[in-house]
Amino acid sequence: MKNTISQKNMKRIIQYAFLMTYFIIFSSSALASDKWQELWIRLKHATYIQTGSGKTVIYDFFDPNCLYCAKAFQLERPFVDKGQLTVRYVPVGFLTDSSFGKAAAILQAQNPQEAMKNNYMELLRTGHAAISSATATEATHSALRQNEKIFINTGATTLPELVYRLSDGQVEVFRGELSTEQLDLLTSGHRLDN
């Protein structure tokens, strides 16, 4: 005896499959959206170095030894200087053995913005970070470890990593090298594609 599916039952199965697929896709995007919203809240408690006062706010994870992070810094400067961008640089220190100590030195500097800028300019000019490693105070050590946990929770494995929020409240993550065109899009309120 053959089991056959009637045309009416086949239609119901297809409708059910479609609805289940839609539900799964919608649920996973809602979960992802919740994850990024939680990340945005956690980032407000990260230790960062802020530059600029533009309406577009990004969190930029960086390692003092990361050449791509230095390039992102250089690209972001004109947007910061024009008042279009606020960048909150979130230091992490794991790329090389000296990264943690250099991140600590930047945070503990008398002027962390200037220390970060000088480090990046030298890194771009020579390929070597300018700042020397420092022994992290207990507070700095704790802050850098917290930043690293937040970074790991984004699922990132590379730097730079940018986290930003669109005008509709949607939180997005961009990984990798930026372009001027992408920053134009971002400061105009558009989503970046990886």
C-alpha positions as CSV (number, residue, x, y, z in Angstrom):
1,M,0.0,0.0,0.0
2,K,1.5,3.3,-1.1
3,N,1.4,6.4,1.1
4,T,0.6,9.4,-1.0
5,I,0.1,12.9,0.1
6,S,-2.9,14.6,-1.3
7,Q,-2.6,18.0,-3.1
8,K,-4.5,19.6,-0.2
9,N,-2.1,18.1,2.4
10,M,0.9,19.1,0.4
11,K,-0.3,22.7,0.3
12,R,-0.7,22.6,4.1
13,I,2.8,21.2,4.5
14,I,4.3,23.8,2.3
15,Q,2.4,26.6,4.2
16,Y,3.6,25.1,7.5
17,A,7.2,24.9,6.3
18,F,7.0,28.5,5.1
19,L,5.6,29.7,8.4
20,M,8.2,27.8,10.4
21,T,11.1,29.2,8.2
22,Y,9.7,32.7,8.6
23,F,9.4,32.2,12.4
24,I,13.0,30.9,12.6
25,I,14.4,33.8,10.6
26,F,12.5,36.4,12.5
27,S,13.3,34.9,15.9
28,S,17.1,34.7,15.1
29,S,17.2,38.3,13.8
30,A,15.3,39.4,16.9
31,L,17.7,37.5,19.1
32,A,20.7,39.0,17.2
33,S,19.1,42.5,17.6
34,D,18.7,41.9,21.4
35,K,22.3,40.8,21.6
36,W,23.6,44.0,19.9
37,Q,21.3,46.1,22.1
38,E,22.8,44.5,25.2
39,L,26.3,45.1,23.7
40,W,25.5,48.8,23.3
41,I,24.5,49.0,27.0
42,R,27.6,47.2,28.1
43,L,29.8,49.4,25.9
44,K,28.6,52.5,27.9
45,H,30.4,51.0,30.9
46,A,33.6,50.1,29.0
47,T,36.7,52.1,29.5
48,Y,37.3,54.2,26.4
49,I,39.1,57.3,25.1
50,Q,36.6,59.7,23.4
51,T,37.3,62.0,20.6
52,G,34.9,64.3,18.8
53,S,31.3,65.3,19.5
54,G,29.4,64.4,16.4
55,K,25.9,62.9,16.4
56,T,27.1,59.6,15.0
57,V,28.7,57.7,17.8
58,I,30.9,54.6,17.2
59,Y,32.9,52.4,19.6
60,D,36.2,51.4,18.0
61,F,38.0,48.5,19.6
62,F,41.8,48.9,19.1
63,D,45.1,47.3,20.0
64,P,48.1,49.6,20.2
65,N,50.1,47.3,17.9
66,C,47.4,47.1,15.2
67,L,48.3,48.8,12.0
68,Y,44.7,48.5,10.7
69,C,43.5,50.2,13.8
70,A,45.9,53.1,13.1
71,K,44.6,53.3,9.6
72,A,41.0,53.5,10.9
73,F,42.0,56.2,13.3
74,Q,43.5,58.2,10.4
75,L,40.4,57.8,8.3
76,E,38.1,58.8,11.2
77,R,40.0,62.1,12.0
78,P,38.5,64.3,9.3
79,F,35.0,63.2,10.3
80,V,35.8,63.9,14.0
81,D,37.3,67.3,13.1
82,K,34.2,68.3,11.0
83,G,32.0,67.5,14.0
84,Q,30.3,64.6,12.3
85,L,31.6,61.7,14.4
86,T,32.2,60.8,18.0
87,V,34.6,57.9,18.4
88,R,35.0,56.1,21.7
89,Y,38.2,54.1,21.3
90,V,38.0,50.9,23.4
91,P,41.5,49.6,24.1
92,V,42.2,45.9,24.2
93,G,45.7,44.4,24.4
94,F,46.1,40.9,23.0
95,L,47.7,41.0,19.5
96,T,51.3,40.8,20.7
97,D,53.1,40.2,24.0
98,S,53.6,44.0,24.4
99,S,50.0,44.9,23.6
100,F,48.5,44.8,27.1
101,G,51.3,46.9,28.6
102,K,51.0,49.4,25.7
103,A,47.2,49.6,26.2
104,A,47.8,50.2,29.9
105,A,50.4,52.9,29.1
106,I,47.9,54.8,26.9
107,L,45.1,54.6,29.5
108,Q,47.5,55.7,32.3
109,A,49.0,58.5,30.3
110,Q,48.5,62.1,31.5
111,N,46.7,62.7,28.2
112,P,45.4,59.4,26.9
113,Q,44.0,61.0,23.7
114,E,47.5,62.4,22.9
115,A,49.2,59.2,23.8
116,M,46.9,57.2,21.5
117,K,47.3,59.7,18.7
118,N,51.2,59.7,18.9
119,N,51.2,56.0,19.1
120,Y,49.1,55.7,15.9
121,M,51.1,58.3,14.0
122,E,54.3,56.5,14.7
123,L,52.8,53.2,13.9
124,L,51.6,54.6,10.5
125,R,55.0,56.2,9.8
126,T,57.3,53.4,10.8
127,G,55.2,50.3,11.4
128,H,56.2,50.3,15.1
129,A,54.1,51.5,18.0
130,A,55.6,54.5,19.7
131,I,54.4,53.9,23.2
132,S,56.4,51.7,25.6
133,S,54.7,49.1,27.8
134,A,53.7,50.1,31.3
135,T,52.8,48.0,34.3
136,A,49.0,48.2,34.6
137,T,47.6,49.5,37.9
138,E,44.9,47.2,39.4
139,A,42.2,49.5,38.0
140,T,43.7,49.6,34.5
141,H,44.2,45.8,34.5
142,S,40.5,45.3,35.5
143,A,39.4,47.9,32.8
144,L,41.3,46.2,30.0
145,R,40.1,42.7,31.0
146,Q,36.5,44.0,31.0
147,N,37.0,45.6,27.5
148,E,38.4,42.3,26.3
149,K,35.4,40.4,27.6
150,I,33.1,42.8,25.8
151,F,35.1,42.4,22.6
152,I,35.0,38.6,22.8
153,N,31.2,38.8,23.3
154,T,30.8,40.5,20.0
155,G,32.1,37.3,18.3
156,A,35.1,39.2,16.9
157,T,38.4,37.7,16.1
158,T,40.0,40.6,14.3
159,L,40.6,44.3,14.7
160,P,39.5,46.9,14.1
161,E,35.9,46.4,15.1
162,L,33.3,49.2,15.1
163,V,30.0,49.1,16.9
164,Y,27.5,51.8,16.1
165,R,23.8,52.6,16.4
166,L,21.7,53.9,13.6
167,S,19.1,56.7,14.1
168,D,16.3,54.0,14.3
169,G,18.1,52.5,17.3
170,Q,19.4,49.5,15.5
171,V,22.9,48.5,16.7
172,E,25.3,47.2,14.1
173,V,28.9,45.9,14.0
174,F,31.5,46.4,11.3
175,R,34.6,44.3,11.2
176,G,37.7,45.1,9.2
177,E,39.2,47.9,7.2
178,L,37.2,51.0,6.7
179,S,37.0,53.4,3.7
180,T,36.3,57.1,3.5
181,E,33.1,56.2,1.5
182,Q,31.9,53.9,4.3
183,L,32.5,56.7,6.9
184,D,30.5,59.0,4.7
185,L,27.6,56.5,4.7
186,L,27.9,56.0,8.4
187,T,27.8,59.7,9.3
188,S,24.8,60.0,6.9
189,G,22.9,57.5,9.0
190,H,23.3,54.4,6.8
191,R,24.2,50.9,7.7
192,L,27.6,49.5,6.7
193,D,28.0,46.1,5.0
194,N,30.9,43.9,5.9
